[in-house]
Amino acid sequence: MVVRTEWRLRQQSPQFKTRTGESVSLSSRLIIGFVTAVYLVWLLIRAVSQPAWIDQLPTVVYELLRLAEIAWLATIVLLWVVVWWQARQEEAQPWEPLNLETLYNLHPADFERYVARLFRLKGYRVVVRGRSGDLGVDLVITRQGGKRAIAQCKRYRSTIGPDIVRELYGTLIHEGVSHAFLVTTAEISDSAREWASGKPMTLIDGSTLVEIAASLQLNPTSSAKSL
């Protein structure tokens, strides 16, 4: 049984395949964004303030500064092209649902990307937050209309108890989002499901995850079991 709420995923393309390479993480994108922002601030200073010291630089130094600016811009463009290309490559990969034993053997980061891809195929925008300092949040999910949710991806074999669900609920409150997903390869205890009942949470155990993934491949035009 799955805790059902308004955060139900819509049926989309049947394609999915987990990545073997490392995608550009949220932290990497933030770094690229920071470098881009610094460059734009520098251009603003150059255009508005027009520092006098720049005009006083020796010709050789001035030319080196110009070359550095061009190299800086080229690096930023290249980095954003890599981000865009990797996103396109991920979207283009064929859907290949995995069985439970294969999911057990995935690296935790690969399991997070597998679940993230599943949400994307259902029509949501997903960001993998990363493995360090994630504060209990593996995925940040945005639905149409701007509502945000979080997801924890637990590649466990032992049964999930209510303590993990309580922690996730606390993270939901801390993050200020409207919903939380727990997606795991393990079974979820009745006490955990009972604790989540009536709360904006959806619990997905291993067998349900496999069923959802398989339904996308076997019958993409039918309504898959909601996440």
C-alpha positions as CSV (number, residue, x, y, z in Angstrom):
1,M,0.0,0.0,0.0
2,V,1.3,3.4,-0.9
3,V,0.4,6.6,0.9
4,R,-1.4,8.6,-1.8
5,T,-1.6,12.4,-1.9
6,E,-1.9,15.1,-4.6
7,W,1.8,14.5,-5.3
8,R,1.1,11.8,-7.9
9,L,3.4,11.4,-10.8
10,R,2.0,11.6,-14.4
11,Q,2.6,8.9,-17.0
12,Q,5.3,10.0,-19.5
13,S,7.9,8.4,-21.8
14,P,8.8,4.7,-21.1
15,Q,12.5,5.4,-21.5
16,F,15.0,5.1,-18.7
17,K,18.5,3.9,-18.0
18,T,20.7,4.6,-15.0
19,R,23.9,6.4,-15.8
20,T,27.2,4.8,-15.3
21,G,29.1,8.2,-15.4
22,E,28.8,11.0,-12.9
23,S,26.4,13.7,-13.9
24,V,26.9,17.4,-13.0
25,S,25.9,17.6,-9.4
26,L,24.0,20.5,-7.9
27,S,27.1,21.6,-6.0
28,S,29.0,21.8,-9.3
29,R,26.3,23.8,-10.9
30,L,26.4,26.2,-8.0
31,I,30.1,26.7,-8.5
32,I,29.6,27.3,-12.2
33,G,26.9,29.8,-11.3
34,F,29.1,31.5,-8.8
35,V,31.9,31.8,-11.4
36,T,29.4,33.2,-13.9
37,A,28.1,35.7,-11.4
38,V,31.6,36.9,-10.5
39,Y,32.3,37.4,-14.2
40,L,29.1,39.4,-14.8
41,V,29.9,41.6,-11.8
42,W,33.4,42.2,-13.2
43,L,31.9,43.2,-16.5
44,L,29.5,45.6,-14.7
45,I,32.4,47.2,-12.9
46,R,34.3,47.6,-16.1
47,A,31.3,49.1,-17.9
48,V,30.0,51.4,-15.1
49,S,32.9,52.3,-12.9
50,Q,35.6,52.2,-15.5
51,P,38.5,51.9,-13.0
52,A,41.2,54.3,-13.9
53,W,43.9,51.9,-12.9
54,I,43.0,49.6,-15.9
55,D,43.9,52.4,-18.3
56,Q,47.2,53.0,-16.5
57,L,48.3,49.4,-16.9
58,P,51.3,48.7,-19.3
59,T,50.2,47.6,-22.7
60,V,51.5,44.1,-22.2
61,V,49.6,43.7,-18.9
62,Y,46.5,45.2,-20.4
63,E,46.5,42.8,-23.2
64,L,47.0,39.9,-20.8
65,L,44.0,41.1,-18.8
66,R,41.9,41.1,-22.0
67,L,43.1,37.6,-22.9
68,A,42.2,36.5,-19.3
69,E,38.7,38.0,-19.7
70,I,38.2,36.2,-23.0
71,A,39.5,32.9,-21.5
72,W,37.2,33.3,-18.5
73,L,34.2,33.8,-20.8
74,A,35.1,30.8,-22.9
75,T,35.5,28.6,-19.9
76,I,32.1,29.7,-18.5
77,V,30.4,29.0,-21.9
78,L,32.1,25.6,-22.1
79,L,31.0,24.6,-18.6
80,W,27.4,25.5,-19.3
81,V,27.6,23.6,-22.6
82,V,28.8,20.5,-20.7
83,V,25.9,20.9,-18.2
84,W,23.4,21.2,-21.1
85,W,24.9,18.3,-23.0
86,Q,24.9,15.9,-20.0
87,A,21.3,16.7,-19.4
88,R,20.4,16.0,-23.0
89,Q,22.4,12.7,-22.9
90,E,20.6,11.6,-19.8
91,E,17.2,12.4,-21.4
92,A,18.1,10.5,-24.5
93,Q,19.1,7.3,-22.7
94,P,16.6,4.4,-23.2
95,W,14.4,3.4,-20.4
96,E,15.6,0.1,-18.9
97,P,13.8,-0.8,-15.6
98,L,15.9,-2.7,-13.1
99,N,15.0,-5.6,-10.9
100,L,15.3,-5.5,-7.2
101,E,18.6,-7.3,-7.0
102,T,20.2,-5.0,-9.5
103,L,18.9,-2.0,-7.6
104,Y,20.5,-3.4,-4.4
105,N,23.9,-3.6,-6.2
106,L,23.8,0.0,-7.5
107,H,26.1,2.6,-6.1
108,P,24.0,4.9,-3.8
109,A,24.6,7.8,-6.2
110,D,23.5,5.7,-9.2
111,F,20.3,4.7,-7.3
112,E,19.6,8.4,-6.6
113,R,19.9,9.1,-10.4
114,Y,17.7,6.2,-11.2
115,V,14.9,7.5,-9.0
116,A,15.5,11.0,-10.2
117,R,15.1,9.8,-13.8
118,L,11.9,8.1,-12.9
119,F,10.4,11.3,-11.5
120,R,11.5,13.2,-14.7
121,L,9.8,10.7,-16.9
122,K,6.7,11.4,-14.9
123,G,6.9,15.1,-15.9
124,Y,8.6,16.6,-12.9
125,R,11.7,18.8,-12.7
126,V,14.3,17.1,-10.5
127,V,17.7,18.2,-9.1
128,V,20.0,15.7,-7.4
129,R,21.2,17.7,-4.4
130,G,24.4,15.6,-3.9
131,R,25.9,13.3,-1.4
132,S,27.7,15.7,0.9
133,G,25.9,18.0,3.2
134,D,22.5,17.1,1.7
135,L,20.8,17.4,5.1
136,G,18.8,14.3,4.4
137,V,17.6,15.4,1.0
138,D,18.7,13.4,-2.0
139,L,16.3,14.9,-4.6
140,V,14.5,18.3,-4.9
141,I,11.4,17.8,-7.0
142,T,9.3,20.6,-8.6
143,R,5.9,20.1,-10.1
144,Q,4.0,22.3,-12.5
145,G,2.8,25.3,-10.5
146,G,6.0,25.6,-8.6
147,K,5.2,23.3,-5.7
148,R,8.3,21.7,-4.3
149,A,8.9,18.3,-2.8
150,I,11.9,16.4,-1.5
151,A,12.9,12.7,-1.7
152,Q,15.1,10.4,0.2
153,C,16.5,7.4,-1.7
154,K,17.4,4.5,0.6
155,R,19.2,1.6,-1.0
156,Y,18.5,-0.7,2.0
157,R,17.9,-4.4,2.5
158,S,16.6,-4.2,6.1
159,T,13.0,-3.1,6.8
160,I,12.4,0.6,7.1
161,G,11.0,1.6,10.5
162,P,9.1,4.7,11.7
163,D,12.3,6.4,12.9
164,I,13.4,7.0,9.3
165,V,9.9,8.3,8.4
166,R,9.9,10.7,11.4
167,E,13.3,12.0,10.4
168,L,12.1,12.6,6.8
169,Y,9.0,14.4,8.1
170,G,11.3,16.7,10.2
171,T,13.3,17.4,7.0
172,L,10.1,18.2,5.2
173,I,9.2,20.8,7.8
174,H,12.8,22.2,7.8
175,E,12.9,22.5,4.1
176,G,9.5,24.2,3.9
177,V,8.2,22.0,1.0
178,S,4.8,20.6,0.4
179,H,5.6,16.9,0.2
180,A,8.2,14.3,0.9
181,F,8.9,10.9,-0.8
182,L,10.7,8.0,0.7
183,V,11.9,5.7,-2.1
184,T,13.7,2.5,-1.0
185,T,14.7,-0.9,-2.1
186,A,13.7,-2.3,1.3
187,E,10.3,-3.2,2.8
188,I,8.5,-0.6,4.8
189,S,7.1,-1.7,8.2
190,D,3.4,-1.3,9.0
191,S,4.3,1.0,11.9
192,A,6.2,3.3,9.5
193,R,3.2,3.4,7.1
194,E,0.8,4.1,10.0
195,W,3.0,6.9,11.2
196,A,3.0,8.5,7.7
197,S,-0.7,8.1,7.3
198,G,-2.4,11.5,6.9
199,K,0.8,13.4,6.4
200,P,2.1,14.8,3.1
201,M,4.4,11.8,2.5
202,T,4.6,9.0,0.0
203,L,6.4,5.8,0.9
204,I,7.6,3.6,-2.0
205,D,9.1,0.2,-1.1
206,G,11.3,-1.9,-3.3
207,S,8.6,-4.1,-4.9
208,T,6.5,-1.0,-5.7
209,L,9.4,0.8,-7.2
210,V,10.1,-2.2,-9.5
211,E,6.4,-2.4,-10.4
212,I,6.3,1.3,-11.3
213,A,9.4,1.1,-13.4
214,A,8.3,-2.0,-15.2
215,S,4.9,-0.6,-16.0
216,L,6.5,2.3,-17.8
217,Q,8.2,-0.1,-20.2
218,L,5.5,-2.8,-20.6
219,N,2.5,-0.5,-21.0
220,P,3.5,3.1,-21.3
221,T,0.0,4.2,-22.4
222,S,-1.8,3.0,-19.3
223,S,-1.8,4.6,-15.9
224,A,1.1,3.5,-13.9
225,K,0.9,3.0,-10.2
226,S,1.3,6.4,-8.6
227,L,4.5,7.3,-6.8
